[in-house]
Amino acid sequence: MRKTVLHLLAGLTALLALTACNTVQGVGQDIQAGGRAIERAAR
């Protein structure tokens, strides 16, 4: 029982870590796109 709970927690932690990485990457891409738009507008 205890091993099952630990495995479940480890799996959920890994899933959350992977989701957070994808979210951070998406935010970075959005910021880059915004920066490019500002550069184009400043020209």
C-alpha positions as CSV (number, residue, x, y, z in Angstrom):
1,M,0.0,0.0,0.0
2,R,2.7,2.4,1.0
3,K,4.7,1.7,-2.2
4,T,1.7,2.3,-4.3
5,V,1.1,5.7,-2.7
6,L,4.8,6.6,-3.2
7,H,4.7,5.6,-6.9
8,L,1.5,7.6,-7.4
9,L,3.0,10.7,-5.8
10,A,6.2,10.3,-7.9
11,G,4.2,10.0,-11.1
12,L,2.1,13.1,-10.3
13,T,5.2,15.0,-9.4
14,A,6.8,14.1,-12.7
15,L,3.7,15.0,-14.6
16,L,3.5,18.4,-12.9
17,A,7.1,19.1,-13.6
18,L,6.7,18.3,-17.3
19,T,3.6,20.5,-17.5
20,A,5.4,23.4,-15.9
21,C,8.2,23.1,-18.4
22,N,5.8,23.3,-21.3
23,T,4.0,26.2,-19.7
24,V,7.2,28.2,-19.1
25,Q,8.3,27.5,-22.7
26,G,5.0,28.8,-24.0
27,V,5.3,32.0,-22.0
28,G,8.8,32.5,-23.3
29,Q,7.6,32.2,-26.9
30,D,4.8,34.7,-26.2
31,I,7.2,37.2,-24.7
32,Q,9.5,36.8,-27.8
33,A,6.6,37.4,-30.1
34,G,5.6,40.5,-28.2
35,G,9.2,41.8,-28.4
36,R,9.3,41.2,-32.1
37,A,6.1,43.1,-32.6
38,I,7.4,46.1,-30.5
39,E,10.6,46.1,-32.6
40,R,8.6,46.1,-35.9
41,A,6.5,49.0,-34.6
42,A,9.5,51.0,-33.5
43,R,11.0,50.9,-37.1
